[in-house]
Amino acid sequence: MAKITRALISVSDKTGIIEFSRELAGYGVEILSTGGTAKLLREAGLNVMDVSEFTGFPEMLDGRVKTLHPKVHGGLLGMRSNPEHVARMKEHGIENIDMVVVNLYPFEATVAKENCRLEDAIENIDIGGPTMLRSAAKNYPDVTVLVDCADYAQVLEEMKTSGGKVSAGTNFGLAVKVFQHTAAYDGAISNYLGARLGDGVADYPDTYTIQVKKAQDLRYGENPQQTAAFYIEKDVTEPCVSNAVQLQGKELSFNNIIDLDAAIETVKEFEKSAAVIIKHTNPCGVALADSPLSAYLKARECDPVSAFGGIVGFNRTVDADTAKELTSTFLEAVIAPGYNDEALSIFTAKKNIRVMQVPLLSEYRAGGYDLKKVTGGLLVQGRDLGMVRAIDCKVVSDRTPTASEYEALDFAWRVCKHVKSNAIVFTSRDQTVGIGAGQMSRVDSSRIAVQKSLLPIAGTVLASDAFFPFRDGVDAAAEAGVTAIIQPGGSVRDEEVIKAANEHGIAMLFTGMRHFRH
């Protein structure tokens, strides 16, 4: 571990760089720099040598060529423990560079701007920065490399305790971070340019590169014989399981995370106070009410047997009364945008229940891709963010829904979106009454929903995630007492299905949109 004597500093994000450089100067470190960074440091009263002076070669081509020089990369890549390297460096007047502090042109921020031109994107592709970072990271036993200003404090603390040195272990961790960072940077460039190979901009680039960060190792996967870890995307900006914080409880399992995702995504559909109980990724009860407690009790009424050991989600802050009810039965986890202090105190009596909190964001724009893995490949699609209001749907039956039926149909359609196909959902205006999920036949889903229901089906409405291929589904719904149906439409037998609805006096809406969930 050698003492740092020379550092090359060139940053786009200048957060903390003056303070960091002052500390380096205090250890007698010579500072090399370029462009705006050099100007900033000089204005702060620091002695700085221009890289062009160090190399004896001027910056050129509008600053595109300034650090791409043997004296820079030789100073970074030369192995201090290799006599031949040392001799060749001396022969050519190449001096050691012991530290590189570089962050890159803001490519991602640039292309995220509205109306970003291709020329702007190209100009913000950093060449010298990644090259220096990779050179320094490759030679991590001899060179400290920083790409993240969050690491400045750690390095300075280590230099303080070691007389201006940084350990090989710390250098290795920083080097790994560099390669992760440059991989993500190159991936962003590849994705952006790869979507522009032909005319216009493609929804999906020619190749698709993603980078996710490990949030935690998991005890096992879906089953104990499978290993697993939880990875999250960077810069998640909406309330979701990926940026939830665990406040208490046992370690999350693979299946917990999937069910927590299903829970929070379901309640995000509603403006009113909502509660959902998830079991094996499917809702077994969803309800709206004036309070989280009332919503939870109504959701549980739908299927209290399946609710045992379930995951509960809310879109409102959980209070003490709700916490008392939640802890009165066995649950795996609860997820909500907040909990009051008394509620958190009540949860501590049930140490194993996982209490998760998502950020409370009143406004956000959901987006991104939905990824599904298959053996040897990856399916990439846009997230299913589509939703139509019942009042805007096409009435195809003789009878138009009543105002109460419209409200119920709207609720049912939002719930149905989160039930695995084939999905059939019976609801009142604010409570699920029967849910049939994941069956190979739509009519079987209808029958299961009726069989499992503990609440009266008569007078409810029905939502189907896809069209009815035959009239038998409508006949079964009528037999159960359904008064209105919402479904996508689009079957070759639509007329037959509509005829069945009219025969039974059922109001029927076509959404023109389906919500398959495999």
TITIRO-434230 format. One line per field, with one value per residue (C-alpha): residue number from 1; x, y, z. Coordinates in steps of 0.001 Angstrom, whole numbers, plus 500000, padded with zeros to 6 digits. Each point is the difference from the previous one (the first is absolute). Layout:
N
num (NUM,...);
east (X,...);
north (Y,...);
up (Z,...);
# end
This chain:
518
num (1,2,3,4,5,6,7,8,9,10,11,12,13,14,15,16,17,18,19,20,21,22,23,24,25,26,27,28,29,30,31,32,33,34,35,36,37,38,39,40,41,42,43,44,45,46,47,48,49,50,51,52,53,54,55,56,57,58,59,60,61,62,63,64,65,66,67,68,69,70,71,72,73,74,75,76,77,78,79,80,81,82,83,84,85,86,87,88,89,90,91,92,93,94,95,96,97,98,99,100,101,102,103,104,105,106,107,108,109,110,111,112,113,114,115,116,117,118,119,120,121,122,123,124,125,126,127,128,129,130,131,132,133,134,135,136,137,138,139,140,141,142,143,144,145,146,147,148,149,150,151,152,153,154,155,156,157,158,159,160,161,162,163,164,165,166,167,168,169,170,171,172,173,174,175,176,177,178,179,180,181,182,183,184,185,186,187,188,189,190,191,192,193,194,195,196,197,198,199,200,201,202,203,204,205,206,207,208,209,210,211,212,213,214,215,216,217,218,219,220,221,222,223,224,225,226,227,228,229,230,231,232,233,234,235,236,237,238,239,240,241,242,243,244,245,246,247,248,249,250,251,252,253,254,255,256,257,258,259,260,261,262,263,264,265,266,267,268,269,270,271,272,273,274,275,276,277,278,279,280,281,282,283,284,285,286,287,288,289,290,291,292,293,294,295,296,297,298,299,300,301,302,303,304,305,306,307,308,309,310,311,312,313,314,315,316,317,318,319,320,321,322,323,324,325,326,327,328,329,330,331,332,333,334,335,336,337,338,339,340,341,342,343,344,345,346,347,348,349,350,351,352,353,354,355,356,357,358,359,360,361,362,363,364,365,366,367,368,369,370,371,372,373,374,375,376,377,378,379,380,381,382,383,384,385,386,387,388,389,390,391,392,393,394,395,396,397,398,399,400,401,402,403,404,405,406,407,408,409,410,411,412,413,414,415,416,417,418,419,420,421,422,423,424,425,426,427,428,429,430,431,432,433,434,435,436,437,438,439,440,441,442,443,444,445,446,447,448,449,450,451,452,453,454,455,456,457,458,459,460,461,462,463,464,465,466,467,468,469,470,471,472,473,474,475,476,477,478,479,480,481,482,483,484,485,486,487,488,489,490,491,492,493,494,495,496,497,498,499,500,501,502,503,504,505,506,507,508,509,510,511,512,513,514,515,516,517,518);
east (500000,501836,499347,497967,502119,498175,496265,498234,496644,497434,496331,496654,498222,502031,498233,502569,502981,501489,499939,501398,502793,500939,500380,502202,502151,500423,501733,502337,498210,500705,496764,499650,496796,498299,497472,497233,501250,503448,498418,497753,502847,502263,497241,499783,503690,501468,503175,499113,502100,498237,500135,501338,502967,500538,499924,501666,497180,497192,496291,498511,496877,497774,501255,499255,503669,501678,500609,500475,503786,502704,501176,496509,499248,503570,499863,496793,500745,503654,500386,502212,501051,501136,503659,499565,497007,501916,502996,497944,498085,503265,501382,497050,499617,496681,499157,497609,496410,498789,496397,497312,496850,497684,496293,498624,498159,496308,498804,496890,498925,500518,497909,497267,499352,497027,500934,503606,501680,502196,502906,499572,500022,503147,501846,499224,501635,503126,503088,502994,498175,499083,503449,501757,497619,500570,503779,500078,497595,502013,503055,498123,502917,501863,497280,496992,497088,496850,496927,497505,500236,498343,503344,502109,499487,500994,503237,500927,499376,502256,502710,499728,500591,502752,502061,498646,499611,497011,499868,499855,496666,498422,501535,498553,496494,500315,501271,497043,497701,501709,499374,496391,499603,501590,497960,496793,501243,500805,496692,498090,501809,499409,496284,499537,501856,498680,496472,501021,501458,497120,497576,498546,500425,499174,498186,502591,503689,501865,501667,498801,502422,498834,501803,498367,501516,499840,497845,500413,500697,496970,499884,498727,497869,496448,501029,502777,502062,500350,502450,498848,500783,497945,501265,498520,500190,501708,498121,496590,497664,496602,498695,500800,501452,503447,500336,498039,501711,499584,499149,499831,499527,501698,502247,498070,499642,499904,496249,499393,501525,497849,496851,500934,500418,496534,498526,501370,499338,496350,499230,501763,497035,497658,499582,497791,501357,500610,501184,500999,500910,502347,500563,502397,500058,496191,497602,497709,498210,499953,497844,499537,498820,500289,502867,502764,498392,496614,501598,502033,497003,497958,502862,500369,496285,500416,502172,501114,501408,502421,500798,501731,503749,499487,501630,497958,500421,498604,500132,499541,501903,499258,498667,499867,496532,501041,503240,498066,497778,502933,501845,496941,500668,503056,501315,503312,500397,498364,500923,498750,501161,500231,499211,499343,502132,497327,499510,503724,499990,497159,501832,502975,497886,500099,503735,499847,497541,501827,499008,500908,499701,500023,500683,496883,499942,496883,501229,502211,500251,500127,501969,502725,499985,498419,502440,499147,502695,499769,502653,502782,498240,498167,496628,499856,496761,498617,498281,496237,499127,496872,496669,496612,497153,496770,498053,502131,499457,497643,496566,499252,496888,496427,500149,502353,501610,498573,502176,500636,500912,502410,501779,500187,501182,502769,501177,499757,502005,502841,500159,499794,503165,501975,498536,501769,498378,497460,498597,496405,499092,496600,499657,497642,500780,502912,500650,501040,497479,501542,503268,500877,503617,502462,497689,500379,496319,498237,496765,501959,501312,496395,498896,502926,499283,496391,500960,502551,497810,498713,498072,496834,500781,496507,499995,503737,501822,502604,503318,501856,503600,499392,497031,497486,500640,496537,496715,500381,501933,497133,497451,501970,500208,496244,499313,502080,497978,502388,498350,502798,503217,503123,502312,502308,497880,501568,498864,498696,496955,499428,496466,499155,501394,498099,496814,500444,500426,496796,498074,500962,499492,503705,501643,503295,502948,502872,503275,501928,502963,501009,502148,501582,502308,502017);
north (500000,503061,503585,502028,502764,500976,500080,500697,501692,500693,499922,500956,499724,502372,499189,500120,500147,503236,498678,496640,501619,502242,496930,498341,503101,499845,496657,501529,498393,501656,500647,499626,501187,501190,502542,501098,497947,501608,503455,499295,498700,502943,502434,498227,500789,496573,499375,498023,498743,499721,496536,501564,501333,496581,498201,502735,499658,502565,499359,499883,499320,502089,498144,496543,499095,500972,496934,497404,500028,497435,502174,499820,496350,498882,501784,498144,496543,499673,497352,501347,496486,499059,501036,499937,502355,502331,500042,500675,502792,501610,499665,501898,502541,498575,500856,498159,501161,498505,501162,500719,501927,500017,499967,499941,502312,499873,497878,498597,503401,501488,497445,500189,503612,500679,500533,498875,499942,497138,502461,500998,496368,499261,502966,498661,496635,500093,498366,501073,499614,496319,499269,501528,498324,496579,500470,501004,497253,497331,501043,500224,498699,503214,502519,501299,500813,501876,500340,500854,503072,497946,498152,503106,499883,496329,500539,503106,498209,497143,502414,501747,496800,498659,503090,500723,496387,497976,496239,497448,498739,503436,500490,496706,500963,503359,498312,497627,502994,501595,496998,499822,503705,499924,496901,501870,503067,498021,498168,503283,501166,496688,500005,503585,499657,496489,501360,502376,497603,500459,502782,501597,498647,496367,499057,497284,500329,497537,498644,500637,500429,500308,500335,499366,500254,497249,501115,496823,496303,497843,496850,498081,500408,498854,496713,499143,498200,503240,502796,503596,503698,503178,502527,503447,502559,503295,503276,498499,502994,498487,498245,496322,496986,500791,503185,498824,500057,497116,501397,496696,496265,496915,500132,500330,496878,499718,499348,502846,502486,498809,500205,503406,501260,498692,501650,503501,499977,499086,502743,502578,499655,501823,503588,498985,498200,496429,496713,496781,496576,498045,496268,498425,503221,500138,502237,497970,503138,503682,502766,503761,501829,503200,498607,497397,497887,499886,499269,497130,498453,500122,498531,497151,499219,498903,496988,499809,496496,501069,503196,497960,500328,502630,503303,503152,503266,503471,503336,501986,500347,497109,501075,498235,498484,498505,498661,498308,498230,499014,498439,498037,497400,498489,502114,499832,503703,503409,502743,503590,503582,500621,498962,502162,499494,498095,497607,499266,499354,497503,498153,499389,497475,497882,499984,497776,502044,501921,503664,501772,503694,501472,503680,502141,501710,501895,500496,497705,498696,496243,498521,497615,496477,496824,497091,496308,497355,496869,497338,501458,503282,503062,501447,503783,501960,503320,499869,499579,503528,500221,500614,501127,501275,498052,503137,500383,496439,498908,498779,496984,498671,501208,501182,502767,499527,501990,502566,497479,497305,502348,500621,496268,499202,502553,498462,496464,500879,501501,496911,497612,501495,498523,496473,497235,498819,498696,502584,500386,502458,500539,503234,502476,503706,499798,496371,496820,497244,497140,499583,497250,499972,498097,497424,498533,500658,503305,498306,497986,503250,501198,496838,500105,503627,499097,496894,501843,503002,500393,503128,500149,500028,501130,503677,500175,500919,497938,500913,497723,500712,498812,499378,497192,497428,498474,501021,497409,502468,502497,497287,498969,503627,500455,496826,501474,503219,502404,503185,501502,498877,501833,498241,500877,498597,498902,496372,498576,499082,503469,500142,496687,501262,503302,498106,497928,503171,501462,496791,500227,503768,500511,503311,499450,502289,499442,501602,499372,499179,496716,499340,496550,499270,496829);
up (500000,498690,500986,497523,498508,496793,499149,496721,500593,497264,500944,498490,503362,502144,503274,502808,497642,501410,503564,498915,498005,502919,502197,497378,499750,503752,499556,497427,497049,496645,498086,496246,498383,496837,498788,502317,502927,499860,499806,502995,502148,499127,500887,503351,500576,499207,498000,496894,497100,496655,498479,496798,501956,501570,496634,497947,497503,499567,500322,496527,497923,502282,503058,498594,500327,503255,502215,497242,500311,500965,502886,501497,499348,500580,503359,500813,498612,500968,502712,502751,501010,496469,499391,496240,500219,502296,497651,496878,501738,501071,496478,498543,502789,501201,503591,502290,500376,503266,500039,497407,500917,496993,499375,496525,497636,500982,497085,501689,501323,496548,498103,502651,499041,497800,496355,500503,496592,498854,499677,503683,501024,497996,501500,503468,499364,502157,498476,502068,503322,499683,498567,502994,502410,498477,499888,503654,501068,498184,501991,503316,502145,499162,499130,501940,497700,500968,497806,502728,502238,502767,500353,500683,503770,500308,498070,501988,503275,498934,498861,503365,501940,497717,499259,496529,498812,498776,500490,497199,501361,499731,496574,498799,501141,498269,496839,499927,500329,497003,497751,501158,499270,496553,499097,500848,498124,496876,500325,500048,496877,498244,500872,498837,496713,499342,499883,497214,497446,497570,499268,503101,503497,500780,503209,500559,499101,497813,503140,503541,502869,503590,503286,503350,503446,502585,502900,502015,499911,500749,502086,496982,496903,499348,501588,502499,497364,498006,500833,499494,500335,499631,497441,499438,497226,500686,500249,500791,500282,500883,503116,499527,501740,498585,502038,503023,503387,502435,503428,501868,499649,498642,496985,496755,497896,496218,500062,502481,497573,497106,502118,501437,496447,499103,503105,499519,496250,500639,502529,497830,497623,502397,501154,502943,503052,498843,501453,498267,501299,497736,500003,497502,497909,499633,501910,502207,501163,499040,501452,500193,503118,501985,502095,499652,502731,498307,496650,501477,501767,496811,497961,502485,499831,496389,500854,503654,499560,497263,501900,502710,499423,497317,499053,500653,498103,500677,498181,503219,503277,502357,503406,503366,499523,496675,501498,502829,497498,497793,502941,501071,497316,498340,497129,498168,499283,499779,497541,500138,499421,503729,503589,503025,503108,501900,497091,499872,503737,499599,497229,502295,501914,496827,499351,496948,497944,497305,500021,496769,499181,496494,499257,500115,496618,499021,496460,497963,496477,499752,497133,499078,498681,501292,499733,499946,499912,497908,499709,497886,499349,501258,499057,500223,499907,501161,503376,499937,501095,497860,501656,498743,502127,499832,499135,496853,498793,497243,501073,497777,501779,499735,503588,501134,503433,502888,501792,502774,497475,498232,503297,500698,496477,500278,503268,498619,496879,502045,502205,497057,498527,502915,499939,498085,496785,499474,502386,501123,502751,501637,501962,501581,499682,502446,500926,498218,500512,498021,498112,497540,498828,497895,498475,496539,499283,500595,501013,502574,501467,500262,501775,502424,500827,500816,501977,502138,500718,503552,499081,497878,496284,499037,499064,499290,496805,498188,498383,497608,499014,496422,497753,500525,497266,500511,501583,502763,502147,499802,500730,503098,501120,499549,501970,502858,499933,498257,498706,497888,498274,498849,497537,497089,497186,496739,499777,496741,502107,501440,498553,501653,503312,499751,499161,503151,502068,498536,500658,503675,500271,500700,499131,498155,499284,497567,501091,496781,502258,501584,503064,499608,502921,499549);
# end
